[in-house]
Amino acid sequence: MSRGLWAAPVLLCAALLLSACGDMGRLQTAAPAAPPIKPNRTVVQTPAAEREHERILSSYGGAYDDPKLEALIGKTVDRLVAASDRPDQGYKVTILNSGAVNAFALPTGQLYVTRGLIALASDTSELSSVLSHEMAHVIAKHAAIREDQARQAAIVTRVVTDMSNDPDLTALALAKTKLTMASFSRAQEFEADGIGVGISARAHFDPYGAARFLTSMERNAELKAGKSSIDPRAQDFLSSHPATPERVQNAQNSARQYVSPDNGERDRETYLTAIDNIVYGEDPSEGFVRGHRFLHPKLGFTFTAPDNFTLDNTAQAVIGVREGGTQAMRFDVVRVPAEQSLGEYLNSGWMEGVDKSSTEDSTINGFPAASASAHGDQWEFKVYALRFGTDVYRFIFAAKQKNTESERNARETVNSFRRLTLEEIQAARPLRIKVITVQPGDTVESLSHRMTGVDRPAERFRILNGLDAHAQVKVRDLVKIVVD
């Protein structure tokens, strides 16, 4: 639902240029730091790279503007470039306004990190492991190799955005974007791991930062397990990279090959100071999920899904999946001419299997609406179209078996659609990371109780702060919590 819900179908053909990473890892002996050089902050633009840049911004909520973070990242990249084998290569880093944990590289040296990844990292050495991994892809020309392979194969992967071709997959929200050509091969990933850890170590960052961050990423992915998503922003290392335990082990083995005079810099305090107050999760201006409720302050509406549904706000739609996967829902916006009735739209052929005799006109909370039933091979569908101002919104409910519960879930969800009050719009503000100092008497449990707007706060607190299941906080340590 980002960018006002009007995102066009996202073609990932140019993402064949792109590494969807979020990982990191082999190496030589630590060498002395390279002599200071003037950093190269320019990259050679190509028409393909410019188009891909715009596509990435569109899919990931645009750029995130934070001068403190940009300064920290710029300084870190300069150190890494000076320690790399290609100090002449220019890099430009864009922070993406997305809560997903991901990073990308284009062949030109354009690097992308999401604010979700930045919020998850706990120190500069962990961030440096991500940046050096992406730089390694550029240095090794992995992205350019993948681009050539993609051209030869003429493969275009399309993110599923409509119900017309495969309603079952779309309705269940289990269709993962096929990033085969967009992601790097297993061998290329391990090569980038090795190069990246080496760069970080020679830049005198803690070489174990990669292993720590990979572990945090794995735990973060497990926390959101069960949320199936077709959103490209939600793609992470688990979808297109070697198994994480294998990567962690690889990163640890690589780090052991380096002995740094100062044991490697973590730079935790500087890092946490820089990320204090960063937006966490979704940007409310583009619509967001709170529990079972979806709110879109900019467009001025809200609705509530059933208690046993998990909602996921993607770039194309809000997807809901019932526990057990026997029911699912999709909410999106569609273009319907003002002169076309909603009933006519439902019967216009955009979805197969619609029972035209089931079409009914109605009013929902004062808004014109229409509904119809449809049948698939394995799923039963109930579809609603609702006119809100000049926009038409579409609810698509799917159930393995049509029964009283599935019908009630669909009806109650649609009937909950309403206009937000002015007070609700004004109160809709983003969650943020707040960095605090542990005081005497503080525990993981007491600190996690101060978190707002997140599920499973104790687990999330541990993951955000790199604490394993048994670790405790220490007095005077800086830790991250999520607040509104």
Disulfide bonds with the S-S distance in Angstrom:
none
